[in-house]
Amino acid sequence: MGAYSLYVRNEISNQKNIYQYIAKDKADHIATTVNNVLLRAEVLNALIKDHNGDTGFFDFMAGDVFEMIKTESGITLDYIAIAPDGVIVDIYPYDSNQDMIGYDYLDVSRPGNVQSRNAYADGETVLTHYFDIKTNGIGLSATTPIYIDKGNVPVFWGIVGLSVDSKNFVDAFRFEPFDEMGVNYRLSYIDSHNTKHIIIESAERVEDEISYEFAINNLNWELSICPNEGWYSNKNFVFLIIIFLAISALITLFANMVFKIRDTNRELWMISNMDKLTGCYNRRAYEEKLKEISSEAKMCSNLVYVAVDINGLKKANDTLGHKAGDELIIGAATCLKNCFKDYGNVFRTGGDEFVAIICCDSNNLEKSKEILDRSISKWKGELNISLSMSKGYAPHYEFPELSIQELAKTADQRMYEDKRNFYVKSGQDRRGRR
């Protein structure tokens, strides 16, 4: 009975460790989903700054951002709005949201605007949850203040806002596998008054849970999970007593436990760090890599950050179907991995976006560029006859004073310049039309 008791305590401890890892992985997925939406909305913020406050591009770009968010995260926004001086003057889609024209984000009499207005002064994006979206129910809003330099002095221009209803928001987090696995769950956030608000929870109550806390901008979130049947079932009592009476069975059980934990950890690591479609490392692994490089005392002198984006993916999806789009994504991943596998890692950071972080000198980099270009030009799929990618290279030896984050920004700028040249030469606009 003493051995059995020790075994049960150890088994429960192992179970809780695994569930702690599962909770962290799901929380990372939720945070990545929300942050990807906010990152895509940054396109509008950057364009407003680049155009010195002129918003003539809004109708065109808002539709692209709207569809990009829907494709990559599964979230259909309720609206995207621009608000010079805090007052909404244009919104997408307009027909279903025209009654929002004139809404004042700086009106402190509106729910959530008091705290938001204070945050805008610091240039922070504000998330506000559980507020009434017109007549469509409860939802989440993200508002970002825009500051434009006027004579080297940042001046408040206004706000870019987006909103999504709660059901659509939660569906993108995909809790269905938890229901199928018999895992009880509760996702909540804590407001500024330290009050907990439940966003979604399973039908069965969460008891003796494992909880993981995480922050997204100004909101603190908590994900709590536990097995539906508890951490250990007493139905195994008689069977385990018999096993513990036999030394050989005990050794077998111990070995099985070790292998099971090892395999589970390996599987969880693969789920958390690898992109299922391409076999590349995923965005979570990419962010960990950036943290690792940032924490090093000295960056590799031959480090090269490579930003890559597939050209024409939306056109392939729209005209040939998503299987054709997946074929392009897999083809791009294969070309990149074959080219850079000896120098570093390739990450899929978005729907059609890849990053390679490699270490090679200038001679090998030039050879790799040629190999990659040849691989792309020779590629041919079953549904697509060709593959095109825009690329931006940022070697550390070219910019020795830049951090890894600044190298990433430089590579992105070069990649977008390459993309602009592609669309100019091909006679297409960004939506794939001629």
C-alpha positions as CSV (number, residue, x, y, z in Angstrom):
1,M,0.0,0.0,0.0
2,G,2.9,2.3,0.7
3,A,4.4,1.6,-2.8
4,Y,0.9,2.0,-4.3
5,S,0.5,5.4,-2.6
6,L,3.9,6.6,-3.8
7,Y,3.0,5.5,-7.3
8,V,-0.3,7.3,-7.3
9,R,1.3,10.5,-6.0
10,N,4.0,10.3,-8.6
11,E,1.4,9.6,-11.4
12,I,-0.7,12.6,-10.3
13,S,2.4,14.8,-10.2
14,N,3.3,13.7,-13.7
15,Q,-0.2,14.2,-15.0
16,K,-0.3,17.7,-13.5
17,N,3.1,18.5,-15.1
18,I,1.8,17.4,-18.5
19,Y,-1.4,19.4,-18.1
20,Q,0.6,22.4,-17.1
21,Y,2.5,22.1,-20.4
22,I,-0.8,21.7,-22.3
23,A,-2.3,24.8,-20.6
24,K,0.8,26.8,-21.5
25,D,0.7,25.6,-25.1
26,K,-3.0,26.5,-25.4
27,A,-2.4,29.9,-23.8
28,D,0.5,30.5,-26.2
29,H,-1.9,29.6,-29.1
30,I,-4.5,32.1,-27.8
31,A,-1.9,34.9,-27.3
32,T,-0.4,34.2,-30.8
33,T,-3.9,34.3,-32.4
34,V,-4.7,37.6,-30.8
35,N,-1.3,39.1,-31.4
36,N,-1.4,38.0,-35.1
37,V,-4.7,40.0,-35.5
38,L,-3.1,43.0,-33.8
39,L,0.0,42.6,-36.0
40,R,-2.0,42.6,-39.2
41,A,-3.8,45.7,-38.0
42,E,-0.4,47.4,-37.7
43,V,-0.4,47.6,-41.5
44,L,-3.0,50.4,-41.3
45,N,-1.1,52.1,-38.5
46,A,2.1,52.2,-40.6
47,L,0.3,53.4,-43.7
48,I,-1.3,56.3,-41.8
49,K,2.1,57.4,-40.5
50,D,3.7,56.9,-43.9
51,H,1.0,59.0,-45.6
52,N,1.3,61.7,-42.9
53,G,-2.3,61.2,-41.8
54,D,-3.9,60.9,-45.2
55,T,-6.4,57.9,-45.2
56,G,-7.3,57.7,-48.9
57,F,-6.0,54.1,-49.0
58,F,-8.3,52.9,-46.3
59,D,-11.1,51.4,-48.3
60,F,-8.6,49.3,-50.4
61,M,-6.3,48.2,-47.6
62,A,-9.0,47.6,-44.9
63,G,-10.5,44.9,-47.1
64,D,-7.1,43.2,-47.5
65,V,-6.4,43.4,-43.8
66,F,-9.9,42.1,-43.0
67,E,-9.5,39.1,-45.4
68,M,-5.9,38.5,-44.2
69,I,-7.0,38.2,-40.6
70,K,-9.9,35.9,-41.5
71,T,-7.6,33.6,-43.6
72,E,-4.7,33.3,-41.1
73,S,-6.5,33.3,-37.7
74,G,-10.1,32.1,-38.6
75,I,-11.4,35.3,-37.0
76,T,-14.0,37.4,-38.9
77,L,-13.9,40.9,-37.6
78,D,-17.0,42.9,-36.9
79,Y,-15.3,46.0,-38.2
80,I,-12.1,47.9,-38.8
81,A,-12.4,51.7,-38.1
82,I,-10.2,54.8,-38.4
83,A,-10.8,57.7,-36.1
84,P,-8.9,60.9,-36.6
85,D,-8.9,62.8,-33.2
86,G,-10.7,59.7,-31.8
87,V,-13.9,60.0,-33.8
88,I,-14.7,57.3,-36.4
89,V,-15.0,58.7,-39.9
90,D,-14.6,55.6,-42.0
91,I,-15.3,51.9,-41.2
92,Y,-15.1,48.6,-43.0
93,P,-17.4,46.9,-43.9
94,Y,-19.5,50.0,-44.1
95,D,-23.0,48.7,-44.9
96,S,-23.3,46.7,-41.6
97,N,-21.5,49.2,-39.4
98,Q,-22.5,52.7,-40.7
99,D,-24.2,53.5,-37.4
100,M,-20.7,53.5,-35.8
101,I,-19.7,56.6,-37.8
102,G,-19.2,59.4,-35.4
103,Y,-18.4,57.2,-32.4
104,D,-15.9,58.9,-30.1
105,Y,-13.2,56.7,-28.6
106,L,-12.2,59.5,-26.3
107,D,-15.6,60.0,-24.8
108,V,-15.0,59.0,-21.2
109,S,-18.7,58.5,-20.6
110,R,-18.5,55.3,-22.8
111,P,-17.7,52.0,-21.1
112,G,-13.9,51.3,-21.0
113,N,-12.9,54.7,-22.4
114,V,-11.6,56.1,-19.1
115,Q,-8.8,53.5,-18.8
116,S,-8.2,53.5,-22.6
117,R,-7.7,57.3,-22.7
118,N,-5.0,57.1,-20.1
119,A,-3.2,54.3,-22.1
120,Y,-3.4,56.2,-25.4
121,A,-1.1,58.9,-23.8
122,D,1.6,56.1,-23.6
123,G,1.0,54.9,-27.1
124,E,-0.4,51.6,-26.0
125,T,-2.9,49.3,-27.7
126,V,-5.9,48.7,-25.5
127,L,-8.0,45.6,-25.4
128,T,-11.5,46.0,-24.0
129,H,-13.7,42.9,-23.5
130,Y,-17.3,42.3,-22.7
131,F,-18.8,45.5,-24.1
132,D,-21.9,45.9,-26.2
133,I,-21.1,45.9,-30.0
134,K,-24.0,47.9,-31.3
135,T,-26.8,45.4,-31.2
136,N,-24.7,42.3,-32.1
137,G,-24.0,41.2,-28.5
138,I,-20.9,41.1,-26.5
139,G,-17.4,41.3,-28.0
140,L,-13.8,42.4,-27.8
141,S,-12.3,45.6,-29.1
142,A,-8.7,46.6,-29.8
143,T,-7.8,50.3,-30.2
144,T,-4.4,51.7,-31.1
145,P,-3.4,55.4,-30.9
146,I,-1.5,56.8,-33.9
147,Y,1.2,59.5,-33.4
148,I,2.6,61.4,-36.4
149,D,5.9,63.3,-36.2
150,K,5.4,67.0,-36.7
151,G,8.7,68.8,-36.7
152,N,10.3,65.8,-34.8
153,V,7.5,66.1,-32.2
154,P,5.0,63.1,-32.0
155,V,1.5,64.5,-32.3
156,F,-1.6,62.5,-31.6
157,W,-3.4,61.9,-34.9
158,G,-6.2,59.5,-33.8
159,I,-7.1,55.9,-33.4
160,V,-7.3,52.7,-35.4
161,G,-9.9,50.3,-33.9
162,L,-11.1,46.8,-34.6
163,S,-13.8,44.7,-33.0
164,V,-15.0,41.0,-33.0
165,D,-18.0,39.4,-31.4
166,S,-17.2,37.0,-28.5
167,K,-18.4,33.8,-30.2
168,N,-16.4,34.3,-33.3
169,F,-13.4,35.3,-31.1
170,V,-13.6,32.2,-28.9
171,D,-14.3,29.8,-31.8
172,A,-10.9,30.7,-33.3
173,F,-9.2,29.3,-30.1
174,R,-10.5,25.8,-30.9
175,F,-11.4,24.2,-27.6
176,E,-13.2,21.3,-29.3
177,P,-10.1,19.0,-28.9
178,F,-10.4,19.5,-25.1
179,D,-14.0,18.3,-25.2
180,E,-13.0,15.2,-27.2
181,M,-10.1,14.5,-24.8
182,G,-12.3,14.8,-21.7
183,V,-10.5,17.9,-20.5
184,N,-12.5,20.5,-18.5
185,Y,-11.5,24.1,-19.1
186,R,-12.2,27.7,-18.1
187,L,-10.8,30.7,-19.9
188,S,-11.2,34.0,-18.1
189,Y,-9.6,37.4,-17.7
190,I,-9.0,39.7,-14.7
191,D,-10.1,43.4,-15.0
192,S,-8.5,46.4,-13.4
193,H,-10.6,45.9,-10.3
194,N,-9.2,42.4,-9.9
195,T,-12.6,40.9,-10.9
196,K,-12.5,37.6,-12.8
197,H,-14.7,37.4,-15.9
198,I,-15.3,34.0,-17.6
199,I,-15.0,34.0,-21.4
200,I,-15.7,30.4,-22.0
201,E,-15.9,27.2,-19.9
202,S,-16.6,23.5,-20.4
203,A,-20.0,21.9,-19.5
204,E,-18.3,20.1,-16.6
205,R,-17.0,22.2,-13.7
206,V,-13.2,22.7,-13.4
207,E,-12.1,21.4,-10.0
208,D,-8.5,21.0,-8.5
209,E,-7.4,22.6,-11.7
210,I,-4.0,23.5,-13.2
211,S,-4.0,27.2,-14.0
212,Y,-1.7,29.2,-16.3
213,E,-1.7,33.0,-16.3
214,F,-0.6,35.1,-19.2
215,A,-1.0,38.7,-20.4
216,I,-2.0,40.2,-23.7
217,N,-1.5,43.9,-23.8
218,N,-3.5,45.4,-20.9
219,L,-5.6,42.3,-20.0
220,N,-4.4,39.5,-17.7
221,W,-5.8,36.1,-18.7
222,E,-6.1,32.8,-17.0
223,L,-6.6,29.3,-18.5
224,S,-7.6,26.5,-16.0
225,I,-7.8,22.9,-17.0
226,C,-8.2,19.4,-15.4
227,P,-9.2,15.9,-16.5
228,N,-12.9,15.2,-16.6
229,E,-12.5,12.1,-14.5
230,G,-10.0,13.6,-12.0
231,W,-6.3,13.2,-11.7
232,Y,-6.4,9.5,-10.9
233,S,-9.1,6.8,-11.2
234,N,-9.6,4.4,-8.3
235,K,-10.9,1.8,-10.8
236,N,-7.3,0.8,-11.3
237,F,-6.7,0.0,-7.6
238,V,-7.1,-3.8,-7.7
239,F,-5.1,-4.2,-10.9
240,L,-2.2,-2.1,-9.6
241,I,-2.1,-3.9,-6.3
242,I,-1.5,-7.2,-8.2
243,I,1.1,-5.5,-10.4
244,F,3.0,-4.2,-7.4
245,L,3.1,-7.7,-5.9
246,A,5.3,-8.8,-8.8
247,I,8.8,-7.3,-9.1
248,S,9.1,-8.0,-12.8
249,A,5.8,-6.2,-13.4
250,L,6.9,-3.3,-11.3
251,I,10.1,-2.9,-13.4
252,T,8.0,-3.2,-16.6
253,L,5.6,-0.5,-15.4
254,F,8.4,1.8,-14.4
255,A,10.0,1.4,-17.8
256,N,6.6,2.0,-19.5
257,M,6.1,5.2,-17.5
258,V,9.5,6.5,-18.5
259,F,8.9,5.8,-22.2
260,K,5.4,7.2,-22.0
261,I,6.5,10.5,-20.5
262,R,9.4,10.7,-23.0
263,D,7.1,10.1,-25.9
264,T,4.4,12.5,-24.6
265,N,7.0,15.2,-24.0
266,R,8.4,14.7,-27.5
267,E,4.9,14.8,-29.0
268,L,4.0,17.9,-27.0
269,W,7.2,19.5,-28.1
270,M,6.4,18.7,-31.8
271,I,2.9,20.1,-31.4
272,S,4.2,23.3,-29.8
273,N,7.1,24.0,-32.0
274,M,6.5,22.5,-35.5
275,D,4.1,23.6,-38.3
276,K,2.0,20.6,-39.2
277,L,1.5,21.6,-42.9
278,T,5.1,22.3,-43.8
279,G,7.3,20.6,-41.2
280,C,9.0,24.0,-40.6
281,Y,9.4,25.4,-37.1
282,N,6.3,27.5,-36.1
283,R,5.9,31.0,-34.8
284,R,6.3,30.0,-31.2
285,A,9.7,28.4,-32.0
286,Y,10.6,31.5,-33.9
287,E,9.8,33.8,-31.0
288,E,11.9,31.6,-28.7
289,K,14.8,31.7,-31.2
290,L,14.6,35.6,-31.1
291,K,14.7,35.5,-27.3
292,E,17.7,33.1,-27.4
293,I,19.6,35.4,-29.8
294,S,18.7,38.5,-27.8
295,S,20.0,37.0,-24.6
296,E,23.4,36.1,-26.0
297,A,26.3,38.4,-25.1
298,K,27.4,38.6,-28.7
299,M,25.5,37.8,-31.9
300,C,27.0,35.5,-34.5
301,S,29.0,37.7,-36.9
302,N,27.8,35.7,-39.9
303,L,24.1,35.7,-38.8
304,V,21.7,36.4,-41.7
305,Y,18.0,37.1,-41.2
306,V,16.0,36.1,-44.3
307,A,12.3,37.3,-44.7
308,V,10.2,35.4,-47.3
309,D,6.6,35.9,-48.6
310,I,4.9,33.8,-51.2
311,N,3.6,35.8,-54.2
312,G,0.1,35.1,-55.5
313,L,-1.1,32.8,-52.7
314,K,-4.5,34.6,-52.5
315,K,-5.0,34.3,-56.3
316,A,-4.2,30.5,-56.1
317,N,-6.7,30.1,-53.2
318,D,-9.4,32.1,-55.0
319,T,-9.0,30.6,-58.5
320,L,-7.7,27.0,-57.8
321,G,-8.9,26.3,-54.2
322,H,-7.1,26.0,-50.9
323,K,-5.4,22.8,-51.9
324,A,-3.5,24.8,-54.5
325,G,-2.6,27.4,-51.9
326,D,-1.4,24.6,-49.5
327,E,0.7,23.2,-52.4
328,L,2.4,26.6,-52.8
329,I,3.1,26.9,-49.1
330,I,4.6,23.3,-49.0
331,G,6.6,24.0,-52.1
332,A,8.0,27.2,-50.6
333,A,8.9,25.4,-47.4
334,T,10.7,22.6,-49.2
335,C,12.8,25.0,-51.3
336,L,13.8,27.0,-48.2
337,K,14.6,24.0,-46.1
338,N,16.7,22.4,-48.8
339,C,18.6,25.6,-49.4
340,F,19.3,26.6,-45.8
341,K,19.3,23.3,-43.8
342,D,23.1,23.3,-43.5
343,Y,23.2,26.9,-42.0
344,G,20.2,27.2,-39.7
345,N,16.4,26.9,-39.3
346,V,13.4,27.8,-41.4
347,F,10.2,29.1,-39.6
348,R,6.7,29.5,-40.9
349,T,5.6,32.7,-39.1
350,G,2.3,33.3,-40.9
351,G,0.0,32.0,-43.6
352,D,2.4,32.8,-46.5
353,E,5.3,34.1,-44.5
354,F,8.6,32.4,-43.7
355,V,11.8,33.4,-41.9
356,A,15.2,31.7,-42.1
357,I,17.7,32.5,-39.4
358,I,21.1,31.2,-40.6
359,C,24.8,31.6,-40.0
360,C,27.0,31.7,-43.1
361,D,29.6,34.0,-44.7
362,S,29.0,36.3,-47.7
363,N,30.3,33.7,-50.2
364,N,28.0,30.9,-48.9
365,L,25.1,33.4,-48.7
366,E,25.5,34.3,-52.4
367,K,25.7,30.6,-53.3
368,S,22.6,29.9,-51.2
369,K,20.7,32.7,-52.9
370,E,21.5,31.2,-56.3
371,I,20.5,27.7,-55.2
372,L,17.2,29.1,-53.8
373,D,16.4,31.0,-57.0
374,R,17.1,27.9,-59.1
375,S,15.0,25.7,-56.9
376,I,12.0,28.2,-57.1
377,S,12.3,28.5,-60.9
378,K,12.4,24.7,-61.3
379,W,9.5,24.0,-59.0
380,K,6.3,22.7,-60.5
381,G,3.2,21.3,-58.6
382,E,0.2,19.3,-59.6
383,L,-2.2,22.3,-59.3
384,N,0.3,25.2,-59.8
385,I,2.7,25.5,-62.7
386,S,5.1,27.8,-60.9
387,L,6.2,29.3,-57.6
388,S,7.2,32.8,-56.8
389,M,8.6,34.3,-53.6
390,S,9.6,37.8,-52.4
391,K,12.8,37.7,-50.3
392,G,14.7,40.1,-48.1
393,Y,18.2,39.4,-46.7
394,A,19.7,41.3,-43.7
395,P,23.2,40.0,-42.9
396,H,24.6,41.0,-39.5
397,Y,28.0,41.8,-41.0
398,E,26.3,44.4,-43.3
399,F,24.5,46.0,-40.3
400,P,26.8,45.2,-37.3
401,E,25.1,47.8,-35.0
402,L,21.6,46.4,-35.4
403,S,19.9,44.0,-32.9
404,I,18.1,40.8,-34.2
405,Q,14.8,42.7,-34.0
406,E,16.2,45.5,-36.1
407,L,17.7,43.0,-38.6
408,A,14.2,41.5,-38.9
409,K,12.7,44.9,-39.7
410,T,15.4,45.6,-42.3
411,A,14.8,42.2,-43.9
412,D,11.0,42.8,-44.0
413,Q,11.5,46.2,-45.7
414,R,13.7,44.6,-48.4
415,M,11.2,41.8,-48.8
416,Y,8.3,44.2,-49.3
417,E,10.4,46.2,-51.8
418,D,11.0,42.9,-53.7
419,K,7.3,42.2,-53.5
420,R,6.4,45.6,-54.9
421,N,8.8,45.1,-57.8
422,F,7.2,41.7,-58.5
423,Y,3.7,43.1,-58.7
424,V,4.9,46.0,-60.9
425,K,6.6,43.6,-63.3
426,S,3.8,41.1,-63.4
427,G,1.1,43.8,-63.9
428,Q,-1.0,42.5,-60.9
429,D,-2.3,44.2,-57.9
430,R,-2.0,42.7,-54.4
431,R,-5.3,40.9,-54.9
432,G,-4.0,39.0,-57.9
433,R,-6.0,40.9,-60.5
434,R,-4.7,42.2,-63.8
